[in-house]
Amino acid sequence: MSAPGIREPAEAVQRAQAGDAEAWGEIYRQFAPAIFRFCRRALPTREDAEDATTEIFMKVRGKIGLYDPSRSFSAWLYKVSANHCWDMLRRRKGRQDKETEDVAELPLAHPEPGQLERLIEQSTSEQVRGALERLQPRARMALVLRYYSEMSYEEIAETLKVRRAFVGVVLLRARHELRQALERPGELAAGGTR
């Protein structure tokens, strides 16, 4: 996986690993806007996204020596970002939500194909962001990981620390909640609390 439209900075990464601060600046300028957008989708506020972006790049700079150049740098960066955002959400909650316990109560019938996509297309980015903000943290993070970062079910399971078999249920529930939030913008999504 690599970020759409972003070329891999192999030469800059090599220079950054050798301690070249200018190379690090190139990497930051190339990736910071995309990582901020990722964090903005994953986290509840703009301030959280700004803080997370700064913290992610500090973390990546400190761990650049651990990066394996045989892998995609952007994929590695998004994985670090996803883990960081998920950790922020979990720390904020203090304890894990019970959101997975009521899965049996959720009607898991698949929506009409394309119904959610049509709703998203008809909505402004502000409306979509607002709907995402009303979702439970795990649901929001699952959608962002799958549809914005294009992570596989295995990567999502690893990031969210759930069984691989459960990822589909989490995504199905998240899509259901997002559809409800877009259809009824004034109400909280099912089970969503802030």
Secondary structure, 3 states (H helix, E strand, C coil): CCCCCCCCCHHHHHHHHCCCHHHHHHHHHHHHHHHHHHHHHHCCCHHHHHHHHHHHHHHHHHHHHHCCCCCCHHHHHHHHHHHHHHHHHHHHHCCCCCCCCCHHHCCCCCCCCCHHHHHHHHCCHHHHHHHHHCCCHHHHHHHHHHHHCCCCHHHHHHHHCCCHHHHHHHHHHHHHHHHHHHHCCCCCCCCCCC
